[in-house]
Amino acid sequence: MKLNPKLKSILVFCLKLVVTLVPAYFVYRNIVSDPEWRASDLTNLFKNNSVFPLVLALLSLAVSNFTACYQWKLLLEKQGVHMKYGKLLKLYHVGLFFNNFMPGTSVVMPRRSTISACRAGRIPLARVLRRLFLTACSDSSL
């Protein structure tokens, strides 16, 4: 049975929406069900503190993701794989999402790769440095 492309697009969107909203609902429910939680705590957090560190952390995260994706684009082009930056950015963010939930090795290299060990070692190092930088930004009192 062949599905109408418009219907298929709507079904895929609904599935994505459910996959996003169900975990968000459970997180929200667990936070609200805590007897010590008050909504005023969240509003006081932003009223009493500067939002500049949050904005700086989000901006740093965005710059980090865009530059890391560009680094992957350069590495893939050296291997003869040419992709548009927008498509690669989507795939990069899917990879970031799954890296949060699936532990494993940092880099999986094919056996006959021409990427040197030095270049392959940059990827885990970049991840460690990115996390250290974001942790330092979030811990600092600016």
C-alpha positions in Angstrom: 0.0 0.0 0.0 1.5 3.3 -1.1 0.9 6.3 1.2 0.1 9.7 -0.1 3.2 11.9 0.4 1.2 14.6 2.1 -0.3 12.1 4.5 3.0 10.5 5.1 4.5 13.9 5.9 1.8 14.6 8.4 2.2 11.2 10.1 5.9 11.6 10.4 5.4 15.0 12.0 2.9 13.6 14.4 5.3 10.8 15.4 8.1 13.3 15.9 5.7 15.4 18.1 4.8 12.5 20.2 8.4 11.4 20.6 9.2 14.9 21.8 6.2 15.6 24.0 5.9 12.2 25.9 9.3 12.5 27.6 8.8 16.2 28.2 5.5 15.4 29.9 7.1 12.8 32.2 9.9 15.2 33.1 7.4 18.0 33.8 5.2 15.6 35.9 8.1 14.5 38.0 9.2 18.1 38.6 5.7 19.3 39.5 5.0 16.3 41.7 7.9 17.2 44.0 6.3 18.5 47.2 9.1 21.2 47.7 8.7 22.6 44.1 7.0 26.0 43.7 6.5 27.9 40.5 7.8 31.0 42.2 11.2 29.4 42.5 11.7 29.5 38.8 10.5 33.1 38.4 12.7 34.2 41.3 15.7 32.5 39.7 15.4 34.8 36.7 14.4 37.9 38.6 17.2 37.7 41.1 20.0 36.6 38.7 21.3 37.8 35.5 20.3 35.9 32.3 23.6 36.9 30.7 25.4 33.6 31.7 22.5 31.6 30.2 22.6 33.6 27.0 26.4 33.3 26.8 26.2 29.5 27.4 23.6 29.0 24.7 25.5 31.2 22.3 28.7 29.2 23.0 26.8 26.0 22.5 25.5 27.2 19.1 28.9 28.4 17.9 30.5 25.1 19.1 27.9 23.0 17.2 28.2 25.0 14.0 32.0 24.9 14.0 32.1 21.2 14.9 29.7 20.5 12.1 31.9 22.5 9.7 34.9 20.4 10.9 33.0 17.2 10.0 32.2 18.7 6.6 35.9 19.3 6.0 36.8 15.8 7.1 34.1 14.2 4.9 35.2 16.2 1.9 38.7 14.9 2.3 37.1 11.4 2.1 35.3 12.2 -1.1 31.8 12.6 0.6 30.2 15.9 -0.4 27.1 17.0 1.4 25.3 20.3 1.8 26.0 22.0 5.1 22.3 22.1 6.0 21.9 18.4 5.6 25.1 17.7 7.5 23.9 20.0 10.3 20.7 18.0 10.6 22.7 14.7 10.8 25.2 16.2 13.3 22.3 17.2 15.6 20.8 13.7 15.3 24.2 12.4 16.3 24.4 14.7 19.3 21.0 13.6 20.4 21.9 9.9 20.3 25.3 10.4 21.9 23.4 11.6 25.0 21.5 8.3 25.3 23.8 5.7 23.8 27.2 5.3 25.4 29.9 4.0 23.2 33.2 4.9 21.6 33.8 8.5 20.6 34.9 7.7 17.0 34.2 4.7 14.9 36.7 4.5 12.1 36.5 2.2 9.1 39.5 -0.1 8.6 40.8 1.4 5.5 40.5 5.0 6.5 43.0 7.6 5.4 42.2 9.8 8.4 45.3 9.9 10.6 45.1 8.9 14.3 46.0 12.5 15.1 43.0 13.9 13.3 40.7 11.2 14.8 42.0 12.1 18.2 40.8 15.7 17.7 37.2 14.7 17.9 37.1 13.3 21.4 39.4 16.1 22.5 37.0 18.7 21.1 34.2 17.1 22.9 36.0 17.2 26.2 37.1 20.8 25.7 33.6 21.8 24.7 32.1 20.3 27.9 34.8 21.9 30.1 34.2 25.3 28.5 30.4 25.1 29.0 30.9 23.9 32.5 33.2 26.8 33.3 30.7 29.2 31.7 27.9 27.8 33.8 29.8 27.8 37.0 31.2 31.3 36.7 29.5 34.2 38.4 29.6 36.8 35.7 
